[in-house]
Amino acid sequence: MCNCTATEKIDDTRVRVTRFDFAPGQATGWHVHGFDYVITALTDCHMRLELPGGVVTLVTVPAGECYRRDKGVEHNVINAGSLPMSFVEVELK
């Protein structure tokens, strides 16, 4: 269950663009990505990534940086920082 704020910006036949805003400690909830996607950090993002099998990874994505992942990624993303964090996710349909 997502307790962060997810704001859909575009959803058409080619892409879905969503802005995610997290207060400290807020999470996306467990989910599996159905599309390849790109994340662009709007703020410094100090993420705690909970992965299947109990694996936990801490990742920092500086503001303005981006990364991409293939469909099928399963995780829960948590704001592990002391400040709000925001990023934009572009899913490639």
C-alpha positions in Angstrom: 0.0 0.0 0.0 1.4 3.3 -1.1 1.6 6.0 1.6 3.6 8.3 -0.5 1.9 10.6 -2.9 1.7 9.4 -6.5 0.5 12.0 -9.0 -0.1 10.8 -12.6 1.0 13.4 -15.1 0.6 11.5 -18.4 -0.9 8.2 -19.3 -1.3 7.5 -23.0 -0.6 4.6 -25.4 3.2 5.2 -25.3 4.2 6.3 -21.7 2.9 6.7 -18.2 4.6 9.5 -16.2 4.1 9.7 -12.5 5.5 12.0 -9.9 6.2 10.5 -6.5 6.6 12.6 -3.3 7.6 11.0 0.0 7.8 12.4 3.5 10.6 10.8 5.5 9.7 7.1 6.2 7.0 7.0 3.5 6.9 4.1 1.0 5.5 3.0 -2.3 4.4 -0.3 -0.9 5.5 -3.6 -2.6 5.0 -3.6 -6.3 6.2 -5.2 -9.5 7.0 -3.0 -12.5 5.0 -4.1 -15.6 7.0 -1.9 -18.0 10.6 -0.8 -18.5 11.0 2.5 -16.7 13.2 5.5 -16.1 13.5 7.5 -12.8 14.7 11.1 -12.6 15.3 12.5 -9.1 13.9 15.9 -8.4 15.5 16.0 -4.9 18.4 14.1 -3.4 16.7 10.7 -2.9 18.0 8.5 -0.1 16.1 5.3 -0.8 15.8 2.1 1.2 15.0 -0.6 -1.3 13.4 -3.7 0.1 13.8 -6.6 -2.3 12.4 -10.1 -2.4 14.0 -12.6 0.0 14.6 -9.9 2.7 17.3 -8.2 0.8 17.7 -4.4 1.7 19.7 -2.0 -0.3 20.4 1.7 0.6 20.8 3.9 -2.5 21.3 7.6 -3.0 20.2 9.2 -6.2 21.3 12.9 -6.4 18.9 15.5 -7.6 18.9 15.7 -11.4 20.3 12.2 -11.8 18.4 9.3 -13.4 18.5 5.5 -13.9 16.5 2.9 -15.8 15.3 -0.6 -15.0 13.7 -3.4 -17.0 10.1 -4.5 -16.4 9.7 -7.2 -13.7 11.5 -5.4 -10.9 9.8 -6.1 -7.6 10.5 -3.9 -4.6 9.2 -1.5 -1.9 10.9 2.0 -2.0 11.1 3.9 1.3 12.4 7.4 1.9 15.3 6.7 4.2 16.3 10.3 4.5 15.4 13.0 7.0 14.0 15.4 4.3 11.1 14.9 1.8 12.2 13.3 -1.5 10.6 13.4 -5.0 11.2 11.7 -8.3 9.5 11.3 -11.7 9.0 7.8 -13.1 8.5 7.4 -16.8 7.1 3.9 -17.8 7.7 2.9 -21.4 4.6 1.0 -22.7 
